[in-house]
């Protein structure tokens, strides 16, 4: 078990802070600091960040099943040409989750803006992206 980098008193204080619904505790974008923010202010900043440009948009329906089907079809086509059965089975997405967006505060910038991060863990494209990345790193890109 590794030694904690905060004292018992700090742990107790952190636990007490986490019990407040009006604040949110986040790691900073850079460095090893912890940020305590007003939850409403954080939600407002994130909403503004998402809505300010056309990068993100609300969807009319949940896209996961459709994406799984499209990726599965593409993998099956590749199986006939470039993939073995085991690879194809590993790459076909099942029980995927939608990517999740979250943010980290940029404490080194004025106004403490947020940096958006999209986590694609367990998303429909995770396995195929990981496989493609490994091919590129090996210099074995399919033509």
matplotlib code that plots the C-alpha trace (Angstrom):
import matplotlib.pyplot as plt

x = [0.0, 1.5, 1.8, -0.8, 0.5, -2.1, -2.4, -5.2, -6.5, -6.5, -8.4, -11.1, -11.4, -11.6, -14.3, -16.3, -15.9, -17.2, -20.4, -21.4, -23.7, -22.9, -19.3, -17.3, -13.7, -11.6, -7.9, -6.4, -5.6, -1.9, 0.2, -0.8, -3.3, -6.9, -9.6, -12.7, -15.3, -18.9, -20.9, -23.4, -20.5, -18.8, -21.9, -22.5, -18.9, -19.2, -22.6, -21.1, -18.1, -20.3, -22.7, -20.2, -19.3, -20.6, -18.3, -21.0, -24.7, -27.7, -28.7, -32.3, -31.7, -29.2, -26.6, -24.8, -26.7, -26.4, -22.6, -22.1, -23.8, -21.9, -18.5, -19.5, -20.3, -17.0, -15.1, -16.8, -15.8, -12.2, -12.3, -12.7, -9.5, -7.2, -8.3, -8.3, -11.4, -9.9, -9.1, -12.5, -14.3, -12.2, -12.9, -16.7, -18.2, -20.7, -22.6, -20.9, -21.3, -21.6, -18.4, -18.5, -17.4, -16.0, -13.6, -10.7, -10.1, -7.2, -6.0, -3.0, -5.3, -7.3, -10.9, -10.1, -11.6, -12.3, -10.6, -13.0, -12.0, -14.0, -13.5, -14.2, -13.6, -16.0, -17.3, -18.2, -14.9, -12.5, -11.3, -10.9, -9.1, -6.8, -6.1, -5.5, -3.1, -1.1, -0.9, 0.4, 2.9, 4.2, 4.4, 1.9, -0.7, -3.3, -3.5]
y = [0.0, 3.4, 6.2, 9.0, 12.4, 14.2, 14.2, 12.6, 16.1, 17.0, 13.7, 14.6, 18.1, 16.7, 14.3, 17.1, 19.2, 16.4, 16.2, 19.7, 19.6, 23.2, 22.5, 20.2, 19.0, 18.5, 18.0, 20.9, 20.7, 21.1, 20.4, 18.4, 20.7, 20.2, 22.8, 23.4, 25.2, 26.3, 23.6, 26.0, 28.0, 24.9, 23.7, 27.1, 27.2, 23.7, 24.6, 27.7, 25.7, 23.1, 25.6, 28.2, 26.5, 23.8, 21.1, 19.5, 19.3, 17.6, 14.3, 13.4, 9.7, 7.5, 6.6, 3.6, 0.7, 2.3, 2.9, -0.6, -2.0, 0.2, -0.6, -4.3, -4.4, -2.7, -5.2, -8.1, -6.7, -6.4, -9.9, -11.2, -9.3, -8.2, -9.6, -13.1, -14.4, -13.7, -10.1, -9.5, -10.9, -8.6, -5.6, -5.9, -3.5, -4.9, -3.3, 0.0, 3.2, 6.8, 8.8, 11.0, 14.7, 16.2, 19.1, 20.1, 23.7, 25.6, 27.3, 28.8, 30.9, 34.0, 33.3, 29.6, 28.4, 24.7, 22.2, 19.7, 16.1, 13.4, 9.9, 7.2, 4.3, 1.5, 3.5, 1.7, 2.8, 2.1, -1.3, -0.4, 2.8, 1.0, -1.6, 1.0, 2.9, -0.3, -0.9, 2.7, 2.4, -0.9, 0.7, -1.9, 0.4, -1.3, 0.0]
z = [0.0, -1.0, 1.4, 1.0, -0.1, 2.2, 6.0, 7.9, 8.7, 5.0, 4.2, 6.7, 5.3, 1.7, 2.7, 4.4, 1.2, -1.0, 1.0, -0.2, -3.2, -4.2, -5.1, -7.4, -6.8, -9.9, -10.7, -12.6, -16.3, -15.6, -12.5, -9.6, -8.0, -6.9, -7.7, -5.8, -7.9, -7.5, -9.2, -10.9, -12.3, -13.6, -15.3, -16.8, -18.1, -19.6, -21.2, -22.8, -24.0, -25.7, -27.3, -28.4, -31.7, -33.9, -32.6, -30.4, -31.1, -29.5, -31.2, -32.0, -31.2, -29.5, -32.2, -30.5, -32.1, -35.5, -35.1, -33.8, -36.9, -39.3, -37.7, -37.5, -41.2, -42.1, -39.9, -41.6, -45.0, -43.8, -42.4, -46.0, -47.0, -44.2, -40.8, -39.4, -37.5, -34.1, -35.0, -36.5, -33.4, -31.1, -33.3, -33.6, -31.0, -28.6, -25.6, -26.4, -24.5, -25.8, -25.4, -22.4, -22.3, -19.2, -18.5, -16.4, -15.2, -16.6, -13.4, -15.2, -17.4, -16.5, -15.7, -15.2, -18.5, -18.9, -21.2, -22.7, -22.8, -24.6, -23.3, -25.8, -23.5, -24.4, -27.4, -30.6, -32.3, -29.4, -30.4, -34.1, -33.3, -31.0, -33.7, -36.3, -34.0, -33.4, -37.2, -37.7, -34.9, -36.4, -39.9, -41.1, -42.6, -44.8, -48.4]

ax = plt.figure().add_subplot(projection="3d")
ax.plot(x, y, z, "-o")
ax.set_aspect("equal")
plt.show()
